[in-house]
Amino acid sequence: MAGLRGALIVLEGADRAGKSTQARRLVEALKERGYRTEGLRFPERTTEIGQLIGSYLEKKSNLEDHTIHLLFSANRWEQVPMIKEKLRSGITLVVDRYAFSGVAFTSSKENFDLHWCKQPDVGLPKPDLVLFLKVSPEVAATRGGFGNEIYETNSFQEKVAKRYAQLMDDKTVNWKLVDASQDIENVHRQLKELSEKAIDDAKDQPIGKLWE
């Protein structure tokens, strides 16, 4: 097994799609199957940058839109050395949100386009698999806690869904769509199967660079 790297697996989707629950379950399931696996989530709110982002998301502070976008990106970049080290040591990382969230959400605001929003994240470690949990804004709005954070409105979530669809047109990224309105067990089983294949496919491949 020497020299075999772990896979970078990302869960994406609109708010309240069940990403955090599924990410935790996926980490545990992969560990049970014998894979060295750890979870990670963005924003990583424990750093100084992450604390600024957390305050903004919880509507406790106001930041200009370009500024918050760049802070989200910086929050990812500050974790890159750790991400690469873990992958190279054979640990698979299951990540709850990544650059795709940042781009989908900011580009849904007035006067922003996809190209500008992607630039700060060009060159990040490229995921081996992006699992998109698809759920309608109507279903998401019925789930617990919806509306607690700044982006959780139906109209904004609909714009975000369209941006994700544009990002999924990019065939250089390994997107897999999973219907998150199914029961939790069905979703979990699909995520586990797709992840095990990605781990196998990635083990002897170099770490890629996103959007390069």
N, C-alpha and C positions, 0 to 999 in steps of 0.2 A: 504493500500500500504506500510505500515511501514515494514522495513526490506528487501524489495525487491531491489535487486541490478540491476544496469544497465549492458548492454552487451558491450563487447569489440569486435568491428567489424573492420576488417583490409582490406584495398584494396591493392592488390599486382598486379604486372605485369611488363613487360619490359617498358623501357622508351617510352614516347609518346603514351601510351595505353589509356590515358584519365583519369587517376586515380584522379588527383587533381580536375578536373572539376566535375567528378562524386561524389567525396567525399563531395565537397561543396554542391552540389545539394541534396545529400542524407541527410546531416545534416538538411537542410532547410525543406525537405519533412517530415522527422521524427518529427521535431518540430511542423509542421502544423498538424500532426496526434496526437499531444498531448504528445509525448515522450520528456522527458528532455534529450537533446542531445547536445554534443559539438564535435568540430573537433580538430584533432591533426595531426601533420605530422612529419615524420623523414626523414632526420636529422632535429632536432630542432635547427635552426641556431642562435638563440638568446643567447645561453649560450656560455661560453668561449670555451668549447669543440666543440660546434656547429659552432663557427666562424672559428676554425681551419679546420673543415671538409668543410665548404663552400668555403674557400680559395683554398683547394685542388681540389674540384669538378669543380671550375671555372678556373682551370689550372693556378692559381696565385702562388701556392706553390707546392713543391714536398715532399711527405712523403713516407717512406718505406711501402711496402704493408702490412706487419703484423701490423705495427703501425696504419695505417689508419683503418684497420679492427677492431682493439681493440678500437679505438676512436669512431667508429660508435656504437659499443656495449655499451661503457661507456655513450654515448649520450642517449641511451635508458634507461639504468639503472638509470640515474640521474632523470628521469621522473617517475620512478616506484612508489614512495610514493604518488605522485599526482594522478597517474592512479588508484591506489587501493582506495584512498580516494574518488575519484569521482564515481567509480563503486559502492562502498559500500553505497554511499549517493543516489544511484538510477539514476545516470546520465549515459547514454549510450555514449560511445566514438567511433567516426568514425575516424580511423587512416589511413592516407595516407603513406604507407610503414611501415614495421616493421622488425623484425629479419630476415624474409625470404629473403628480399632484400639483406641484408648484406651478408648472406650466399651464395645466388645465384651469386652475383656479384664477391665476393672475390674468391669463388671456381672455377670461370671461368678463373682465372689467372693461369699462369704457376706455377706448384709446390705447389698447394693448394688442399686439399681434403675436402669433405663435413664434415667429422667427426671433423676435427680441427676447421673448420669455425663455427660449431654449438656450440662448447663448451662454449664460453664466454656468450652466451645468454640462456643457460640452466637455467630454473627456473624463467625466466621472466613471468609476467602474461600471461596466455594462452588465445589467442583469442577464443571467442565463435563462430566466423565465419570468414573465410578468403575468400574474394571474389577475384578471379583471373581474371583480365581483359585480355583476350587473343587476341593478334593482331600480325600479321606476321611482322617480321623485315622490309619487303618490304613496307608494309603499314605505319608502324611507321616512316620510313625514309621520307615519303612524308608530314608528319605533321609539323606544324610550330615550329621552334626553334631546330629541330633535329640537333645534331652536336655541340651544344653550350657547352656541358659538356663532361668531360673526357671519359665517357664510351659509348658515343653515336656514335658508328660505327656499321655497319651492321654485320661484322664478330663477334664482341664481343657480340652483342645482341643475335645472334644465339646460342652462347655458354650459355648465361644466360638463354635462353628459355629451353635448355636441363636440366640445373640444377634445374630450377623450376619444371620441369616434375618429376625429381627424388624426390624433396621435397614433391610433391603431392602424391607420393606413400605411404606416412606416414598416415595411417588411424586413428592415434590418434588426428589428426588435422582436423577440419571441413572445408574442402576446397569445394568451389563451383566455377565452371568454367563458365564464361560468355563471349560470343563472342563480343568483343569490336569493331569489324569492322561493326557492325550493326549501325543504326542511333541512335543518342544520347538518344532519348526518349525511344526507346525499351530497351536499356541498363539500363537506369535509372529505368524503371518500374520493371525490373527483380531484380535489386539491392534492391529496396525498399521492394519488396515482401519477398525476402530471409532475409532481415534484420529484418523485423517485426516478422518473425517466430523465428529468433535467439533471439530477445529480450524476447519473450514470454517463450522460452525454458530455458533461462539463469536466469530468475528472482529469482528463489528459489534454485539455484545451487551455491556451493562455487566457488570462483575464482580459476581456475586451474593453474598449473605450466607448462610452455612450455618445451617439450622434456625431461620430467622426468618420 
